[in-house]
């Protein structure tokens, strides 16, 4: 057996066939039941002409179908491709063409958008629809209903031999630019982002050892964020390769009270969220529930894709003293790289400071390890992607080879601290140059969120005739709270140097973020420029 994602899954199935694998609403599948469905879906895909290397798009909300679709593609050496269900038609047309998708699994509600772009994506010929309550017309697509595809296809594992070199592709939009597909070998994504067979970082050293890990696994993980982004399905697969159970919320919208009730009902011990956008409403919901649901089994709350503010980490730790609050850091181009842990009674890191794995460091411009305290680029070697799909130029820039070592350098600035931890400063592409000083938005955003009236914040640079750029903050207040600009200014200056403090503060109804929790800096900059020309800011040091 090789480090192939389908081979490893089948080994877990054979080890714990009767253990619960997937739970979503009334649906409960053991590993054996899920594997039979996945085999049948894989045979259906083969029957309609999907072959090794072909791309299968997943245009789905969270559900068992998402993980089944990925594993079915892996079984026939095809490549599942994530589709952002919030994309408009132009973005969808670009992604389907860039990914060369030949088949798509989609929730029925998305049929009108697929019909609108169908003539522009001629290579997309196979449509498999998952039922929902939309009643959208799928007949003009010639779609096969998902459960019918499974029921009409044979079971069994009569598939061709697979390889550790089979591909996994994750499309990422980042904070700027059109989405791009990051290509990983199965072996590299297994160790780089799927846990290597273990939640605690004790990766297996031979494929067959996955059986022992599965036998001992008891994690019940609830990824509350969308599977269409890496954080959620990375943790789902880490759970499955550890012999655990993935619990899936059937809610189409984030409902914090429902989520806590699901955690309690399904005895979830590992909850995955994305930043303050999830965490603050969860804290408020805990207060409203006032102990009416039992959270005693919850051991870990992991935030991936967006860093939790210090105040929110403290709030969660105080309300859930038996849980560890973990900020996980990573990227589509580098996998999981580090974490910061907060527990009740201990002060959280004030900034984005992480303990990192052995493959991660900070590099100078000449690709040597940066001295302590010197700002460089966060980088990872070892288990990293092959590059970007159909984009050799970006591949060469992000995955350079220096002194015989191949690195992933996505673009985050960072520095190594005296104790060996790494402080993440942020993407140089969104940093602000004000009066010759560099300001990283993430650092100022973290300082803003210390204020109890602040729900969310985004910091951008806008043109300024004197300073080159001026620092501007957009703030979303907590429900029922009023922003006090003078207090916020004092608080911010207690955490960062004065030149980093926002010169203008505007209150907005909501901060625009992607479904993965990343702030939309393009929206932020456009909004700040517009407000500067039309509105008086809530606070200003102009």
C-alpha positions as CSV (number, residue, x, y, z in Angstrom):
1,X,0.0,0.0,0.0
2,X,1.1,3.5,-0.8
3,X,0.3,6.9,0.8
4,X,-2.7,7.2,-1.5
5,X,-5.8,8.8,-0.1
6,X,-8.2,6.1,-1.4
7,X,-6.0,3.3,-0.3
8,X,-5.6,4.8,3.2
9,X,-9.4,5.3,3.5
10,X,-10.1,1.7,2.5
11,X,-7.6,0.5,5.1
12,X,-9.5,2.5,7.8
13,X,-12.8,1.0,6.5
14,X,-11.5,-2.5,6.8
15,X,-10.2,-1.8,10.3
16,X,-13.3,-0.2,11.8
17,X,-16.1,-1.1,9.4
18,X,-18.9,-0.8,12.0
19,X,-17.8,2.5,13.5
20,X,-19.8,5.6,12.7
21,X,-18.0,7.6,10.0
22,X,-20.5,10.3,8.8
23,X,-23.4,12.0,10.6
24,X,-25.6,14.7,9.1
25,X,-29.1,15.2,10.4
26,X,-30.9,11.9,10.2
27,X,-28.2,10.4,8.1
28,X,-25.8,8.1,9.9
29,X,-23.3,6.0,8.0
30,X,-20.7,3.5,9.3
31,X,-17.4,3.3,7.5
32,X,-18.6,0.2,5.7
33,X,-21.9,1.8,4.6
34,X,-20.1,5.0,3.5
35,X,-17.5,3.0,1.6
36,X,-20.2,1.0,-0.3
37,X,-21.8,4.2,-1.4
38,X,-18.5,5.7,-2.4
39,X,-17.6,2.6,-4.5
40,X,-20.9,2.8,-6.3
41,X,-20.5,6.5,-7.0
42,X,-17.0,5.8,-8.3
43,X,-18.3,3.1,-10.6
44,X,-21.0,5.6,-11.9
45,X,-18.3,8.1,-12.7
46,X,-16.3,5.5,-14.5
47,X,-19.4,4.5,-16.4
48,X,-20.0,8.0,-17.8
49,X,-16.4,8.3,-18.9
50,X,-14.5,9.9,-16.1
51,X,-10.9,8.6,-16.1
52,X,-7.7,8.9,-14.1
53,X,-6.6,12.6,-14.0
54,X,-10.0,14.0,-15.0
55,X,-11.4,16.8,-12.8
56,X,-14.7,16.4,-11.0
57,X,-16.2,19.7,-9.6
58,X,-17.9,19.7,-6.2
59,X,-20.5,22.6,-6.3
60,X,-22.1,21.7,-3.0
61,X,-23.1,22.9,0.5
62,X,-21.8,20.8,3.4
63,X,-23.2,17.3,3.5
64,X,-22.1,13.7,3.3
65,X,-22.1,14.0,-0.5
66,X,-19.1,16.3,-0.4
67,X,-16.8,13.9,1.3
68,X,-18.3,10.9,-0.6
69,X,-17.6,12.8,-3.9
70,X,-14.0,13.5,-3.0
71,X,-13.3,9.9,-2.0
72,X,-15.1,8.5,-5.1
73,X,-12.9,10.6,-7.3
74,X,-9.8,9.4,-5.4
75,X,-10.8,5.8,-5.9
76,X,-10.7,6.1,-9.7
77,X,-7.6,8.4,-9.6
78,X,-9.7,11.4,-10.7
79,X,-9.3,14.8,-9.1
80,X,-12.1,16.5,-7.1
81,X,-12.2,20.3,-7.4
82,X,-13.8,22.6,-4.9
83,X,-16.2,25.2,-6.2
84,X,-17.1,28.3,-4.1
85,X,-20.9,28.3,-4.1
86,X,-21.0,32.0,-3.6
87,X,-19.4,32.7,-7.0
88,X,-21.3,34.6,-9.6
89,X,-21.6,33.3,-13.1
90,X,-18.5,35.0,-14.5
91,X,-16.4,33.5,-11.7
92,X,-17.9,30.1,-12.1
93,X,-17.3,30.1,-15.8
94,X,-13.6,31.0,-15.2
95,X,-13.2,28.3,-12.6
96,X,-14.8,25.5,-14.5
97,X,-12.7,26.3,-17.6
98,X,-9.5,26.8,-15.7
99,X,-10.0,23.5,-13.9
100,X,-11.0,21.6,-17.1
101,X,-13.9,20.1,-15.1
102,X,-15.6,17.2,-16.9
103,X,-18.2,16.4,-14.3
104,X,-20.0,18.3,-11.5
105,X,-21.8,17.2,-8.4
106,X,-24.1,20.0,-7.4
107,X,-26.9,20.9,-5.1
108,X,-30.1,21.3,-7.1
109,X,-30.5,25.0,-6.2
110,X,-27.4,25.8,-8.3
111,X,-28.9,24.4,-11.6
112,X,-29.8,27.9,-12.9
113,X,-26.3,29.1,-12.7
114,X,-25.0,26.0,-14.3
115,X,-27.5,26.4,-17.2
116,X,-26.3,30.0,-17.6
117,X,-22.7,29.0,-18.1
118,X,-23.1,25.7,-19.8
119,X,-22.5,26.8,-23.4
120,X,-19.2,28.4,-22.2
121,X,-17.8,25.3,-20.6
122,X,-18.2,22.6,-23.4
123,X,-15.9,20.1,-21.6
124,X,-18.4,19.9,-18.7
125,X,-20.7,17.0,-19.8
126,X,-21.7,15.1,-16.7
127,X,-24.1,16.6,-14.2
128,X,-25.1,14.9,-10.9
129,X,-27.6,16.7,-8.8
130,X,-28.1,16.4,-5.0
131,X,-31.7,17.0,-3.9
132,X,-32.6,19.9,-1.7
133,X,-35.8,21.9,-1.2
134,X,-35.3,24.3,-4.1
135,X,-37.3,22.4,-6.8
136,X,-35.0,23.9,-9.4
137,X,-35.3,22.5,-12.9
138,X,-32.4,20.1,-13.6
139,X,-33.9,18.4,-16.7
140,X,-32.3,20.8,-19.2
141,X,-28.9,19.8,-17.8
142,X,-29.6,16.1,-18.3
143,X,-28.6,15.6,-14.7
144,X,-28.7,12.3,-12.9
145,X,-29.9,12.5,-9.3
146,X,-27.1,11.6,-6.9
147,X,-28.9,8.8,-5.0
148,X,-30.1,7.3,-8.3
149,X,-26.5,7.3,-9.5
150,X,-25.5,5.4,-6.4
151,X,-28.4,3.0,-6.4
152,X,-28.0,2.1,-10.1
153,X,-24.3,1.3,-9.9
154,X,-22.4,-1.8,-8.8
155,X,-20.4,-2.0,-5.6
156,X,-17.0,-3.6,-5.0
157,X,-13.4,-2.3,-5.2
158,X,-12.4,-3.5,-8.6
159,X,-10.4,-0.4,-9.3
160,X,-7.0,0.0,-10.9
161,X,-3.9,0.3,-8.7
162,X,-3.3,3.8,-7.4
163,X,-0.2,5.9,-6.6
164,X,1.1,8.3,-3.9
165,X,1.6,10.6,-6.9
166,X,-2.1,10.9,-7.6
167,X,-3.3,14.5,-7.5
168,X,-5.3,16.5,-5.0
169,X,-6.2,20.0,-6.1
170,X,-7.5,22.9,-3.9
171,X,-8.7,26.0,-5.6
172,X,-8.0,29.2,-3.6
173,X,-8.9,32.8,-4.3
174,X,-6.7,34.2,-1.6
175,X,-7.3,37.9,-0.8
176,X,-6.7,39.1,-4.4
177,X,-6.9,37.8,-7.9
178,X,-8.8,35.0,-9.7
179,X,-8.9,31.5,-8.1
180,X,-6.0,29.2,-8.8
181,X,-5.7,25.5,-8.3
182,X,-3.0,24.3,-5.9
183,X,-1.8,20.8,-6.9
184,X,-0.6,18.4,-4.2
185,X,0.6,14.8,-4.5
186,X,-1.6,12.5,-2.3
187,X,1.3,11.7,-0.1
188,X,2.2,15.3,0.5
189,X,-1.3,16.5,1.3
190,X,-1.8,13.5,3.6
191,X,1.2,14.6,5.7
192,X,1.0,18.4,4.9
193,X,-2.7,19.0,5.8
194,X,-4.5,15.7,6.6
195,X,-2.7,15.0,9.9
196,X,-0.6,12.1,8.7
197,X,-3.0,9.8,10.4
198,X,-3.0,11.5,13.8
199,X,-4.5,14.6,15.4
200,X,-1.6,14.9,17.9
201,X,1.1,15.2,15.3
202,X,2.4,11.7,15.7
203,X,2.4,10.9,12.0
204,X,2.6,7.3,10.7
205,X,5.9,6.1,9.2
206,X,4.4,3.4,6.9
207,X,1.0,3.3,5.2
208,X,-0.1,0.1,7.0
209,X,0.2,1.9,10.4
210,X,-3.0,3.8,9.5
211,X,-4.9,0.7,10.8
212,X,-3.5,1.0,14.3
213,X,-4.3,4.7,14.4
214,X,-7.9,4.0,13.2
215,X,-8.4,1.3,15.9
216,X,-7.5,3.8,18.6
217,X,-9.4,6.8,17.2
218,X,-12.4,8.3,19.0
219,X,-12.5,11.9,17.7
220,X,-15.9,13.3,16.9
221,X,-15.2,16.4,14.8
222,X,-17.7,19.0,13.7
223,X,-16.3,21.2,10.9
224,X,-18.6,24.2,11.1
225,X,-17.1,26.0,8.1
226,X,-17.7,25.2,4.4
227,X,-16.1,22.1,2.9
228,X,-15.4,24.1,-0.2
229,X,-12.5,25.6,1.7
230,X,-9.5,23.7,2.9
231,X,-9.9,24.1,6.7
232,X,-13.1,22.1,6.9
233,X,-12.3,19.2,4.7
234,X,-8.7,19.0,5.9
235,X,-10.0,18.5,9.4
236,X,-12.7,16.1,8.2
237,X,-10.1,13.9,6.5
238,X,-7.8,14.1,9.5
239,X,-10.7,12.7,11.5
240,X,-11.5,9.9,9.0
241,X,-7.9,8.8,8.7
242,X,-7.8,8.7,12.5
243,X,-10.9,6.4,12.7
244,X,-13.1,9.1,14.1
245,X,-16.6,10.5,13.2
246,X,-17.3,13.6,11.1
247,X,-20.5,15.4,12.3
248,X,-21.9,17.7,9.7
249,X,-24.4,20.6,10.3
250,X,-27.3,20.6,7.9
251,X,-27.8,24.3,8.4
252,X,-27.3,26.4,5.3
253,X,-26.6,29.5,7.4
254,X,-24.4,29.8,10.5
255,X,-26.7,29.4,13.5
256,X,-24.7,29.6,16.7
257,X,-27.4,28.2,19.0
258,X,-28.1,25.3,16.7
259,X,-24.4,24.6,16.5
260,X,-24.0,24.4,20.3
261,X,-27.0,22.1,20.5
262,X,-25.5,19.9,17.8
263,X,-22.2,19.8,19.7
264,X,-24.0,18.6,22.8
265,X,-26.4,16.2,21.1
266,X,-23.6,14.4,19.1
267,X,-21.0,14.5,21.8
268,X,-18.6,16.5,19.6
269,X,-15.2,16.8,21.1
270,X,-13.5,18.7,18.3
271,X,-15.1,21.8,16.8
272,X,-13.7,23.7,13.8
273,X,-14.6,27.3,13.2
274,X,-13.2,30.3,11.3
275,X,-12.0,33.3,13.3
276,X,-14.1,35.9,15.2
277,X,-16.8,35.8,12.7
278,X,-17.8,32.4,14.1
279,X,-16.4,32.8,17.6
280,X,-18.0,36.0,18.8
281,X,-21.6,34.9,18.0
282,X,-20.8,31.5,19.6
283,X,-19.7,33.3,22.8
284,X,-22.9,35.3,22.8
285,X,-25.0,32.2,22.2
286,X,-23.3,30.4,25.2
287,X,-24.3,33.3,27.4
288,X,-27.9,33.0,26.2
289,X,-28.0,29.3,26.6
290,X,-26.7,29.8,30.2
291,X,-25.6,26.2,30.7
292,X,-28.7,24.6,29.2
293,X,-26.6,22.4,26.9
294,X,-23.8,20.1,28.1
295,X,-20.4,21.2,26.6
296,X,-18.3,19.0,29.0
297,X,-17.2,16.7,26.2
298,X,-15.8,19.5,24.0
299,X,-12.0,19.2,24.2
300,X,-10.8,21.4,21.3
301,X,-12.1,24.4,19.5
302,X,-9.9,25.0,16.4
303,X,-10.0,28.2,14.3
304,X,-8.5,27.8,10.9
305,X,-8.4,30.3,8.0
306,X,-8.7,33.4,10.3
307,X,-6.9,34.2,13.6
308,X,-9.0,34.7,16.8
309,X,-8.6,37.9,18.7
310,X,-7.2,37.7,22.2
311,X,-10.4,38.8,23.8
312,X,-12.4,36.1,22.1
313,X,-10.0,33.4,23.0
314,X,-10.2,34.5,26.6
315,X,-14.0,34.6,26.5
316,X,-14.2,31.1,25.0
317,X,-11.7,29.7,27.5
318,X,-13.5,31.2,30.5
319,X,-16.9,29.8,29.4
320,X,-15.5,26.4,28.4
321,X,-12.7,25.8,31.0
322,X,-12.4,22.2,29.9
323,X,-11.5,23.1,26.3
324,X,-8.4,24.1,24.5
325,X,-8.8,27.1,22.1
326,X,-6.4,26.6,19.2
327,X,-5.5,29.1,16.5
328,X,-4.2,27.0,13.6
329,X,-2.1,28.6,10.9
330,X,-1.6,27.4,7.4
331,X,-2.4,28.1,3.7
332,X,-3.6,26.3,0.6
333,X,0.0,26.5,-0.7
334,X,1.7,25.2,2.5
335,X,-0.8,23.1,4.5
336,X,-0.9,23.3,8.3
337,X,2.1,25.0,9.7
338,X,1.6,26.0,13.3
339,X,-0.7,26.7,16.2
340,X,-1.2,28.8,19.2
341,X,-3.0,27.3,22.3
342,X,-5.1,29.1,24.9
343,X,-6.6,27.5,28.0
344,X,-8.6,28.8,30.9
345,X,-6.6,30.9,33.3
346,X,-3.7,31.5,31.0
347,X,-3.2,34.8,29.0
348,X,-3.5,34.3,25.3
349,X,-0.9,35.5,22.8
350,X,-1.7,39.1,22.1
351,X,-0.7,38.8,18.5
352,X,-0.5,36.1,15.8
353,X,2.4,34.1,17.3
354,X,2.7,30.4,16.6
355,X,4.7,27.4,17.5
356,X,5.5,25.8,14.1
357,X,6.4,22.5,12.7
358,X,10.0,21.5,11.8
359,X,9.5,22.2,8.1
360,X,8.5,25.8,8.6
361,X,10.8,28.8,9.1
362,X,11.4,32.4,8.0
363,X,13.6,33.1,5.0
364,X,15.5,36.2,3.9
365,X,15.6,37.4,0.3
366,X,18.6,35.2,-0.4
367,X,16.7,32.1,1.0
368,X,18.7,31.8,4.2
369,X,17.0,31.4,7.6
370,X,16.3,34.9,8.9
371,X,18.0,35.9,12.2
372,X,15.8,36.3,15.3
373,X,13.8,39.5,15.1
374,X,14.4,40.1,11.4
375,X,11.3,40.2,9.1
376,X,11.4,37.8,6.2
377,X,9.0,35.5,4.4
378,X,7.3,32.5,6.0
379,X,8.3,29.4,4.2
380,X,7.8,25.6,4.3
381,X,9.9,22.8,2.8
382,X,9.2,19.1,2.7
383,X,5.6,18.1,2.1
384,X,4.5,21.0,-0.1
385,X,2.5,21.3,-3.4
386,X,3.7,20.6,-6.9
387,X,2.5,24.1,-8.0
388,X,-0.4,25.8,-9.5
389,X,-2.5,24.1,-12.2
390,X,-1.6,25.4,-15.7
391,X,0.4,28.3,-14.3
392,X,4.2,27.7,-14.4
393,X,5.0,31.4,-13.9
394,X,3.1,31.6,-10.5
395,X,4.5,28.1,-9.6
396,X,8.1,29.3,-10.1
397,X,7.4,32.4,-8.0
398,X,5.7,30.7,-5.1
399,X,7.6,27.4,-5.0
400,X,11.3,28.4,-5.6
401,X,14.2,26.1,-5.4
402,X,17.3,27.5,-3.5
403,X,20.5,25.6,-2.6
404,X,18.8,22.3,-3.6
405,X,15.8,22.9,-1.4
406,X,12.3,23.4,-2.7
407,X,10.2,25.9,-0.7
408,X,6.6,27.1,-0.5
409,X,6.6,30.8,0.0
410,X,3.0,32.1,-0.4
411,X,3.9,35.7,0.6
412,X,3.3,36.1,4.3
413,X,5.8,38.3,6.2
414,X,7.0,36.9,9.6
415,X,9.8,37.0,12.1
416,X,11.4,34.4,14.4
417,X,11.2,35.2,18.1
418,X,13.7,34.5,20.9
419,X,11.9,31.4,22.0
420,X,11.7,29.9,18.5
421,X,8.0,30.8,17.9
422,X,7.1,32.8,14.8
423,X,5.1,36.0,14.7
424,X,3.0,36.2,11.6
425,X,2.8,39.8,10.3
426,X,0.6,39.3,7.2
427,X,0.7,39.5,3.4
428,X,3.1,42.0,2.1
429,X,0.6,42.5,-0.8
430,X,-1.9,44.2,1.6
431,X,0.6,45.9,3.9
432,X,0.4,49.7,4.2
433,X,3.3,52.1,3.7
434,X,2.6,55.2,5.7
435,X,5.4,57.8,6.0
436,X,8.0,55.2,5.1
437,X,6.8,52.8,7.8
438,X,5.2,49.4,7.0
439,X,1.9,48.6,8.7
440,X,0.4,45.1,8.6
441,X,-3.4,45.2,8.7
442,X,-3.7,42.0,10.7
443,X,-1.7,43.4,13.6
444,X,-3.9,46.6,13.8
445,X,-7.1,44.6,13.4
446,X,-6.1,42.4,16.3
447,X,-5.6,45.5,18.5
448,X,-8.9,46.9,17.5
449,X,-10.8,43.8,18.5
450,X,-9.6,44.2,22.2
451,X,-12.5,46.7,22.5
452,X,-15.6,45.0,23.8
453,X,-17.8,47.1,21.4
454,X,-16.1,45.8,18.3
455,X,-17.5,42.8,16.5
456,X,-15.2,42.8,13.5
457,X,-12.7,45.1,11.9
458,X,-10.7,45.5,8.7
459,X,-7.8,47.9,8.2
460,X,-6.7,49.3,4.8
461,X,-4.4,51.9,3.4
462,X,-5.7,54.7,1.2
463,X,-3.8,57.3,-0.8
464,X,-2.6,60.3,1.3
465,X,-0.8,63.4,-0.1
466,X,1.4,63.7,2.9
467,X,2.0,60.1,4.2
468,X,1.7,58.2,0.9
469,X,-0.9,56.0,2.5
470,X,-3.0,56.6,5.6
471,X,-4.3,53.8,7.9
472,X,-8.1,53.6,7.9
473,X,-10.3,51.2,9.9
474,X,-13.8,49.9,9.1
475,X,-15.5,48.6,12.2
476,X,-18.6,46.5,12.6
477,X,-20.0,47.1,16.2
478,X,-21.5,44.3,18.3
479,X,-25.2,44.3,18.3
480,X,-26.6,46.9,20.7
481,X,-23.2,48.5,21.2
482,X,-21.9,52.0,20.2
483,X,-18.4,52.7,19.0
484,X,-16.4,55.1,21.1
485,X,-13.6,56.3,18.7
486,X,-11.5,58.0,21.4
487,X,-11.5,54.9,23.6
488,X,-10.6,52.7,20.6
489,X,-7.7,55.0,19.7
490,X,-6.4,54.8,23.3
491,X,-6.7,51.0,23.3
492,X,-5.0,50.5,20.0
493,X,-2.1,52.7,21.0
494,X,-1.6,50.5,24.0
495,X,-1.0,47.6,21.7
496,X,0.8,49.0,18.7
497,X,3.0,52.0,17.8
498,X,1.2,55.3,17.2
499,X,1.9,55.4,13.5
500,X,0.0,52.1,13.1
501,X,-3.2,53.5,14.8
502,X,-6.0,54.3,12.3
503,X,-6.2,57.9,11.3
504,X,-9.9,57.4,10.4
505,X,-12.5,55.1,11.8
506,X,-15.8,54.3,9.9
507,X,-18.6,52.2,11.3
508,X,-20.1,49.8,8.8
509,X,-23.1,47.4,9.0
510,X,-20.9,44.3,8.4
511,X,-17.3,43.5,7.4
512,X,-17.2,41.6,4.1
513,X,-15.3,38.3,4.3
514,X,-15.1,35.3,2.1
515,X,-16.8,32.1,3.2
516,X,-13.3,30.9,4.5
517,X,-13.2,33.9,6.8
518,X,-10.6,35.9,5.0
519,X,-11.2,39.7,4.9
520,X,-12.0,41.2,1.5
521,X,-9.4,43.9,1.4
522,X,-10.5,45.1,-2.1
523,X,-13.9,45.8,-0.7
524,X,-12.4,47.4,2.4
525,X,-10.2,49.8,0.4
526,X,-13.0,50.8,-2.0
527,X,-15.3,51.4,0.9
528,X,-12.8,53.4,2.9
529,X,-12.0,55.7,-0.1
530,X,-15.7,56.2,-0.8
531,X,-16.5,57.0,2.9
532,X,-13.5,59.4,3.1
533,X,-14.9,61.5,0.2
534,X,-18.6,61.4,1.3
535,X,-18.8,60.9,5.1
536,X,-17.4,62.3,8.3
537,X,-15.6,59.4,10.1
538,X,-16.7,58.3,13.5
539,X,-13.2,59.1,14.7
540,X,-10.3,60.9,13.0
541,X,-6.8,62.2,13.7
542,X,-6.6,64.0,10.5
